Amino acid sequence: MMIDDMAGSVNLHTAPADLGDGAILPNLLLFGETLRRLGLDFGTANMLDLVRATEYVPLGGSRNDFRLAARALLVHRRSDLELFDEAFQVFWRRPAHGASMRDLRSMGEERRYRTPRIAPHREDTSDGPPSDDPASDDAGERQPVVDLQRSFSAREVLRQRDFAEYTPPEVAAARAMMSELAWDLGRRRTRRRTWGDGSDVDLRRSMRRSLAYGGELLDIAHRRRKAKPRPLVLICDVSGSMERYTRMLLHFVHTVAVSGQQVEAFLFATRLTRITRHLAHRGVDQAMAEVSRAVPDWAGGTRIGEAVKAFNYRWARRVLRSGAVVLVISDGWDRGEPELLGREMARLQRSCHRLIWLNPLLGSPTYEPLTRGMQAALPHIDDFLPAHNLHSLQELAHHLNQLTAHRPPPRRSQPRPRPAQATPTTTDETTTPNDNTPAHTRRQLNPALAPTFRHPLWGHPNIPGG
């Protein structure tokens, strides 16, 4: 079908009979289905807008105007522009041998054109490769067929496949798909103020404006608090148990670092290493080489508690002052003390705006957080999410884009059942000063939430009162 062949403006709702008995609208819908199979993301409302747009951009007019209108309504990603233009040229092509518009419904299955044709996917029920019998083809060269379902399916399979199963070509394709994700952590209000629609009066600007009215304060200027984007802190596990996922997760860290966000990145196995400056390289291969040389304990043991403690004591005040969002990427296998991990995770949660733990093993339907490390860290985590394939990273980006300005209430662990105690035989039971409730039934304080500061001279024998 060729748009230039139609004369005058054609209304898709009331197409005249000499133009194919209203076959224009089905062809538009078939064009939308073709684009969806190619991987373009748009909804039914966009197709309805395209139908309405034909009243202002007539099909009988300029072909380029219709192409630009359809591209503006159906293409939402810059990377899909070339794919849309190629699909438009193939779909809305000039028919051979005077074919009518009805031939477009079959997408060229019955007619042979010299240009490549697009055929919808069909289940292959044959037992072998297609026959090369020349009698089965029409006169002329055999025309290549582009299978839309296969090209779209490869992209979807790559999204659902586990990172541990990727081949080198799939790693490159996944890296390109990671760059399409949008990361927006929201904005935070600062203490600084700027002019705008606020409640405070800006006296300096108001006095400056009054000069235009002879010194009369007729135009009152106001101030509002500034808003800045939230920073992101990534703490990634590169120990031996994470070796299958380390490379793809480092590609993910590099993609976020070069996306324009304010990012601080750290790697740990048995010790903590800051790699923020190594991720400044735009080339991912050079950045990975710099990171591998900077981390001395790559693929070693795991001491999550000591790594988090090092972050809290050395880096927290530098990178968490602006209400940062912290992502901890680890499988939870820890050789350190679980009490240390729980205490330091509680401190980290109190210092940041949101604490999110990404576990690659969480993508398995049979996974349960039964390790000592995960059991100690879970009560202090705001969100526990998987990170084993591209789909999980896409869901993570959507989750980060939906973060609220206020922090949700912290997760509380369920109290463990205490062993039954013997009933005291004496009647002089210790009670609280305010009521008759026994002292042993009072609410127990969490030692991880207690203050940990102690003066260096506290308890010194030479200090009076020490």
Secondary structure as GFF3:
##gff-version 3
##sequence-region A 1 466
A	DSSP	three_ten_helix	3	5	.	.	.	ID=ss1
A	DSSP	three_ten_helix	12	14	.	.	.	ID=ss2
A	DSSP	three_ten_helix	17	19	.	.	.	ID=ss3
A	DSSP	alpha_helix	24	37	.	.	.	ID=ss4
A	DSSP	alpha_helix	44	53	.	.	.	ID=ss5
A	DSSP	alpha_helix	63	74	.	.	.	ID=ss6
A	DSSP	three_ten_helix	78	80	.	.	.	ID=ss7
A	DSSP	alpha_helix	81	91	.	.	.	ID=ss8
A	DSSP	three_ten_helix	96	98	.	.	.	ID=ss9
A	DSSP	three_ten_helix	101	106	.	.	.	ID=ss10
A	DSSP	beta_strand	117	119	.	.	.	ID=ss11
A	DSSP	three_ten_helix	134	136	.	.	.	ID=ss12
A	DSSP	beta_strand	145	147	.	.	.	ID=ss13
A	DSSP	alpha_helix	148	160	.	.	.	ID=ss14
A	DSSP	three_ten_helix	163	165	.	.	.	ID=ss15
A	DSSP	alpha_helix	168	178	.	.	.	ID=ss16
A	DSSP	beta_strand	187	201	.	.	.	ID=ss17
A	DSSP	alpha_helix	203	210	.	.	.	ID=ss18
A	DSSP	three_ten_helix	211	213	.	.	.	ID=ss19
A	DSSP	beta_strand	222	229	.	.	.	ID=ss20
A	DSSP	beta_strand	232	237	.	.	.	ID=ss21
A	DSSP	three_ten_helix	240	242	.	.	.	ID=ss22
A	DSSP	alpha_helix	243	257	.	.	.	ID=ss23
A	DSSP	beta_strand	263	268	.	.	.	ID=ss24
A	DSSP	beta_strand	272	274	.	.	.	ID=ss25
A	DSSP	three_ten_helix	277	280	.	.	.	ID=ss26
A	DSSP	alpha_helix	284	294	.	.	.	ID=ss27
A	DSSP	alpha_helix	304	314	.	.	.	ID=ss28
A	DSSP	alpha_helix	316	319	.	.	.	ID=ss29
A	DSSP	beta_strand	325	329	.	.	.	ID=ss30
A	DSSP	alpha_helix	338	351	.	.	.	ID=ss31
A	DSSP	beta_strand	354	359	.	.	.	ID=ss32
A	DSSP	three_ten_helix	360	363	.	.	.	ID=ss33
A	DSSP	alpha_helix	372	377	.	.	.	ID=ss34
A	DSSP	three_ten_helix	378	380	.	.	.	ID=ss35
A	DSSP	beta_strand	383	386	.	.	.	ID=ss36
A	DSSP	alpha_helix	390	401	.	.	.	ID=ss37
A	DSSP	three_ten_helix	439	441	.	.	.	ID=ss38
A	DSSP	three_ten_helix	447	449	.	.	.	ID=ss39
###
